[in-house]
């Protein structure tokens, strides 16, 4: 093997490796953008449950969008994986929700919208219902006209 063919192989291998990493990284950023859109939709639905939303719809829609843009990346982790395994993304939803509300509350206070900040704080502090909880069984009512 001549020295020039060895150099071509090494350079070609490096170019191929860099290209593969770039493709994998770009696919990861697409996943991040898709996840961001989905999480934002969820946050926009959640904000509609905050008391006073109907009276301040425009401001609160803007507030949640701005907050999402400022806090999402801190909660979303992307792992590009390796040559033989796919990357796995993870999202810290607890951190995201905390940071989202903290940002919105701070901004509402800074904008002089104290009532909105108070509503956001109350909403954040209210425990969410447990989706895994089973509904309580209704107690059978006894018919007073039937003797036992």
C-alpha positions in Angstrom: 0.0 0.0 0.0 1.5 3.3 -1.0 1.6 6.2 1.4 -0.8 8.3 -0.7 -3.5 5.6 -0.6 -3.1 5.4 3.2 -3.5 9.1 3.5 -6.6 9.0 1.3 -8.1 6.3 3.5 -7.4 8.1 6.7 -8.8 11.4 5.3 -11.8 9.6 3.8 -12.5 7.9 7.1 -12.3 11.2 9.0 -14.7 12.9 6.5 -17.1 9.9 6.8 -17.0 10.0 10.6 -17.6 13.7 10.8 -20.5 13.4 8.3 -22.1 10.6 10.3 -21.8 12.6 13.5 -23.3 15.7 11.8 -26.2 13.7 10.5 -26.8 12.2 13.9 -26.5 15.6 15.6 -28.9 17.2 13.1 -31.4 14.4 13.7 -31.1 15.1 17.4 -31.9 18.8 16.9 -34.9 17.8 14.9 -36.1 15.7 17.8 -35.5 18.6 20.2 -37.6 20.9 18.0 -40.4 18.4 17.7 -40.4 17.8 21.5 -40.3 21.6 22.1 -43.5 22.0 19.9 -45.3 19.2 21.8 -44.3 20.5 25.2 -45.3 24.0 24.3 -48.8 22.8 23.2 -49.2 21.1 26.6 -48.1 24.3 28.4 -50.5 26.3 26.4 -53.4 24.0 27.3 -52.3 24.0 31.0 -52.2 27.8 31.1 -55.9 27.9 30.1 -56.8 26.4 33.5 -55.2 29.3 35.4 -57.9 31.6 37.0 -58.2 34.8 35.0 -57.1 33.3 31.7 -60.2 34.3 29.8 -59.8 37.9 30.9 -56.1 38.0 30.0 -55.9 35.5 27.2 -53.5 37.5 24.9 -51.0 38.4 27.6 -51.0 34.9 29.2 -50.6 33.2 25.8 -47.6 35.4 25.1 -46.3 34.8 28.6 -46.3 31.0 28.3 -44.7 31.1 24.9 -41.9 33.4 26.1 -41.4 31.4 29.2 -41.2 28.1 27.2 -38.6 29.6 24.9 -36.5 30.6 28.0 -36.7 27.4 30.0 -37.2 24.5 27.7 -33.5 23.8 26.8 -32.6 23.6 30.5 -35.0 20.7 31.0 -34.5 18.8 27.8 -31.4 16.6 27.4 -30.4 15.0 24.1 -28.0 12.1 23.9 -26.8 11.6 20.3 -25.8 8.0 21.1 -22.9 6.1 19.6 -22.1 4.3 16.5 -24.0 1.3 17.5 -26.9 2.7 19.6 -29.5 5.3 19.1 -29.6 8.4 21.2 -32.1 8.8 23.9 -33.7 12.1 24.8 -34.9 12.9 28.3 -37.1 15.6 29.7 -37.2 16.7 33.4 -40.9 17.7 33.5 -40.7 18.7 37.2 -37.9 21.2 36.5 -39.6 22.4 33.3 -42.9 23.2 35.1 -41.1 24.8 38.0 -38.9 27.0 35.8 -41.9 27.8 33.5 -44.0 29.1 36.3 -41.1 30.9 38.0 -40.3 32.7 34.8 -44.0 33.6 34.2 -44.5 34.8 37.7 -41.3 37.0 37.7 -42.3 38.5 34.3 -45.9 39.2 35.3 -44.6 40.9 38.5 -42.1 42.9 36.4 -44.8 43.9 34.0 -47.0 45.1 36.9 -49.6 42.3 36.5 -49.6 41.3 40.2 -53.0 39.7 40.0 -51.8 37.4 37.2 -48.6 36.6 39.1 -50.7 35.7 42.1 -53.1 33.5 40.1 -50.1 31.7 38.5 -48.5 31.1 41.9 -51.8 29.7 43.4 -52.2 27.4 40.3 -48.6 26.2 40.6 -49.0 25.4 44.3 -52.3 23.5 43.8 -51.4 19.8 43.6 -52.3 18.2 40.3 -54.7 15.3 40.4 -53.1 11.9 40.4 -53.9 10.3 36.9 -53.2 6.8 38.3 -55.6 7.2 41.3 -58.8 5.1 41.1 -62.0 6.9 41.6 -63.6 6.2 45.0 -66.3 3.6 44.9 -69.8 4.9 45.6 -71.4 3.5 48.6 -74.5 1.6 47.8 -77.5 3.4 49.1 -80.0 1.3 50.9 -83.6 1.4 49.8 -85.6 2.5 52.9 -88.6 0.6 51.6 -86.9 -2.8 51.5 -86.7 -4.8 54.8 -83.6 -6.7 55.5 
